[in-house]
Amino acid sequence: MTSNITKRRNEVGTGNCEGTINGTEPFNARLVELSEQVFPPPHGTAHVMFARERGPAPTFATKELTLSFTKGLPSSTYSLAPDSHEVRITFADNSDPENPVIYTQRSGTAVLVYEAPARVLFGNLENVILENRDDDKQKEITLQIRFNAKGAISVSSKPRLVA
């Protein structure tokens, strides 16, 4: 018996993302991905670094950091004001899975370097203040993060005969 089989493998890019939340709580993401997404103007097409820290059993609660950096911009230091469009940061705290809290940037700086041939984005988030305004009471956190994310690799092979 023979059949055609197409083999496809997607690998998650390797990387690291670690630092502190509010100056004392460690953040150490074990899953770090770099992809490309399209956002409405003026942000446009962007490199997107996604980092997830998963907590211990039994809840395995997660904390997730997403950074998007407009494609084509030079490696530099960028301001993280609420209306900045070059770099966007969101942070999801799922410590209480029934009541996740999503934070967006208020202030701080992002020092970013993108190396195109290697598809690597790395840098630091310095004195980043994020806020949540879902309730009447404003919540905020401060992040100090360093990261290195490599783009995903997709490998496929042509159909082959298997006996």
Secondary structure by P-SEA (a helix, b strand, c coil): cbbbbbbbbbbcccbbbbbbccccbbbbbcbbbbbcccccccccccbbbbbbbbbccccccbbbbbbbccccccccccccccccccbbbbbbbcccccbbbbbbbcbbbbbcccccccbbbbbbbcbbbbbbccccccccccccccbbbbbbbbbbbcccccc
